[in-house]
Amino acid sequence: MGMCFLAFLAYWTMPGCKTCFLSAGRTKNRAGIARRDWIAQMLFSASATGSWLSSTTKAHADEVAKKRYLPAAELAQIVKRDIVERQFLATADFSQEIYDAACTFTDEIDTYQYDKFITGTKALFVGSESQVQLVGDVDVLKGGKELQFRFRETLAFNFPLVHPKVTLSGSCTLTRGDDGLIVGYREKWDQSVPEVLLTARL
């Protein structure tokens, strides 16, 4: 669910973005700008008004009542519902009560903090036009310390006038802390970033 895809798609489809993209790439480390942030800033500037970036409610993970020490099988069922019913890989609409407030979300592009993952995903993907499929089941591993599942997804990006889509597949591992809450989310893709970009379509 790498947010950096949006920058690559903008590079090819939006006038003026090539220069912006190359400049941002050269100055990222020096400026200390989070990748997810500069992508959103770049695309905001490329739009006439930027109004297409939908407003999102900031996640307050530390204010959500947490469900600690759940049996691994029960946690797996909650995660399964989040994938199948709530499509959370594309919508960031998941059961926050089973995640630690300090949980980090990592894909093949970058690592995102809790609030950045939620607000960035909601702003950059069109959930109603995206589709996430659970391949198989949510498996319990390492005596309940980890959960793992495979997925196949089509992600629709939130451009001003069109919503280009890419398709990818892979696996996701969720790591639990000592209190049973999820402290780490790690995606691994079956395809390389260039291969995924080649699937882009309108």
Disulfide bonds with the S-S distance in Angstrom:
none
